[in-house]
Amino acid sequence: MIGAGPAGLAAAVAAGEHGLKTVVFEKNGVAGGTANMGMGPLGIDTDIQRQGFNDISVPEALEEHMTYTHYRVDEDLVQTYFNLSADTIKWLQDMGVQFAGAFKYFKESNATWHVVQPDDGSQPGPGAAADMNKHLKARAEKLGATFYLETPATSITTADGKITGITAQANNGQQYAVTASAVLVATGGFGSSKQMLHDELGLNLNEDFFTFNVPGIEGDGLRMMWQAGANKDTTSETVETIYLLPDNFQYFNSDAALRQPNLLINQRGDRFMNEGDMGNTTYTGNALRLQPGNYGYCVMDQSLLDDYKANGPAIADIVHPASCFDDAEGEIEKAQANNYEGIIVADTLSELAEKLGINETKLQQTIDDYNQLCVQNLDTQFHKPAKFLKPIRGNGCYIVGKYFTGAYSTLGGIRTNKFGEVYADATHAVPGLYSAGQDANTIYGDSYNFTLPGNSMGFAVNSGRMAANGIAAYLNERSSKAAVKV
């Protein structure tokens, strides 16, 4: 196997349960990949949901997902994943993984996000899923899997169109050549590759598009699969669109405080969406991608920030709780001292217009028009709910977050079926080549489905299991044919 993120780890465990010998090459020094920054996987119709009276059935979730994606995804792949997801939550619990509950991401979403309860009993938050990865790795090793960390795979070897193994080279120079009848690739996409993001998707990393820049997520697995005979499917390549401040982790609390449904404008000084929808990070990220420079400005003033801090934010979620406001102002001050582009503070509208590079008369008119909508308590432009209509007076000072389109990671580049088999063309798979996780994630169409939160980690873990089951069936079939020939 190539990659020890949640998909590779789940596959290693499932392969071990089938009695298969597994070797896993991972380029980073720890297993878990991007999921070490995450919080938990999707589960549908689980005991945890029913205990919290938040249950949603597989038929309901499947209908919602297929409608959301306009049926532009493989429903057989999705239904297999959804139907397996409840069993996977129980499977993880049997390994010792604890869950804090099943949660929504934002108000209109479903409670499908099974957030991992850290083993030390601490409050769940970003990074909670790291403990899930530790349990998966321990279980895989107990079942006989061997992990080579800091050892990137370098190629997938083939003969006569079939997979024959993997070559790898450790950071210390040690080389490996493993013979294998089946290889699973789960390397997490190419979300940290500036070159591939530009070449494949026309995105400019760290310029007008930002990701979490997880080390090692450079598209290695996709390139190796293409070279091994996989069809390069550019139609499936996309990103898990979100929105965020640049260098998000340095200003995480202020990011949470400033992403409130206030006045959202583009570089032309125009409103461009119903700010009440900002809780759905994919909707907002998509809207920002249509604006000049892939960004927009979310404008508030000090009095509004004080109001949110005292009375609670208009938008809060488990990732960006109200507690973020406690440290937000300190980060805003730090941003000013560091000349950070993502947070702009101005004492006057004239100063704000200059800092934003927007014509002062246009900016004044936009704010005046917006304030009039707030006064009449009716948004006749984008129909934002009245409860979010709060005027921007500049009381104290103006405070602005410059939000860019971003992404958790990339998706797709190859296509698989529900067995994890990688297609060589429209109808045939590459014998012995399998994939799971983000490399194989084609289930969203053009937009990440945040109405069923936990979906990406859920797909990673479940597709890892699905692919391992597919490999076991493939190897059993090969063994049976060999026995017949003998």
C-alpha positions, 0 to 999 in steps of 0.5 A: 500500500502507498499512503498511511492516511485514514484510507490506507490505515483502514485498508491495512486493518481490513486487509489484515482481517482477511489474512493478507500480508500488508506493507505500507509505505508512507512518506511522512514521519507519522501515519494519519495524513491530513486526518490528523488535523480533522475531527471525525468521519461521517456515519449514517444510521448509527447508534450514536445518532439514535441516542442523540435523536439525530438519526438520518436513514441511508435512503434519506442521506442518499437522496439528499446527496444525489440531489445535491450533486445533480446525479453527476456521481456514481450512485453505486459507489455512494450507496456502498459507502453510505450503507457501510458507514454505520458498521464502520463507526462500530468497527472503529469503536471496537478498536477503542476509538471513542466518539463525543457524539454525532454533530452538525457542521452548521444549522442546516446540515445533518448530524452525520459528523462523528467527532472523535473524543480524544483518548485523554478526555480533552475537549474535541477540536481540530486534530481530534481524529489523530487518536482514531489514526493511532488506533487504526495503525495499532490494529493494523500492526497487530494484524501483521501490517508493516509500516515504513515511515519516511519512505516514499514510494517511487513507482508501481511496477507492472508486467503485461498490464498487471500490477507486480509491486512497488519500489520505494526509497527511504529518506536515509537512502534505503531502497525497497522493491516489494513484489505484490499482486495488488497495490492500493494507493491512498496518498491524499491528492495534490493539495500542497503541490503548487505546480499540479494545482496550477497545471490541473486546476488553474489555481495559484497556491498561496497567491489567490488560493489557500489550503492547509499545506499538509506536507507531502500531499503532492500528487505522487500517488496519482502520477504513479497510477497514471504511469501504471495504466490508470486513466487520467480523469480530468473531469473528476479533478476538483477541490473541497472548496472552503473559504479562509483567511490566508495563513489560517492557523496563525489567525484561527480565532480571528478567522472565526470571529470575522466570518460572521454574516455582515457585509460581504463585498468584492474588490469592485465594492459590490455585495455578491451573495446572501451573507446568511449562507456563510455558515456553509463554507463550500457555498461561500468558497464557490461564490468567492471563486467567481469574484476578482482575485478569488477573494472578498471582504467581510466588513464589521466594526468594533461595536459589532465585534463587541456585540458578538463577544458579549452575546454570542456570534451569529454563526458558530460551529464546532470548529469555530465556537464562540470561545474563539472570540476570547482571543480574537482581538489579540490576534487582530492586534498581532495582525496589524503589527505584522502587516498581515494582509488578511485582516484590515483595520481602519479608523475612518471610511476614507482610510478603509477605502484606501487600504482595500483599494476600492473607490471611496465614493463606491464603498460609501454608497455600498455601505449606505445602501446596506445600512438602509436595508438593515434599518428597514429590516428587509434585504431586498437585494439578496434576502438575507434573514432579518436577524443578520441585518446589522448596520456597519457604522464604523463605531470604534473602527472598521475591521475587515477579514479578507477571505479567499477561496481555499480547500481542505484538499483536492479530489479525484484524478482517477476513477474507481468502482465500489470495489476500489478498482482503478479504471484503465478506460471506460470499462476495464480496470487495471488488474491489481490496482486499487485506490481509496481516499481523496485520490479516488474521491469522485462523489461530490461532483463540483462541490463538497457536500457540507450538508452531510459533514464528515464526508471526506474522512468518512469516504476515506475510511470506508473506501479503504475498507471497500478497497481492501475487500475488493483486493481480498476478492481479487486475490482469492479469484487469482488463487482459485484460477491458479489452483485450477491450472495446477 
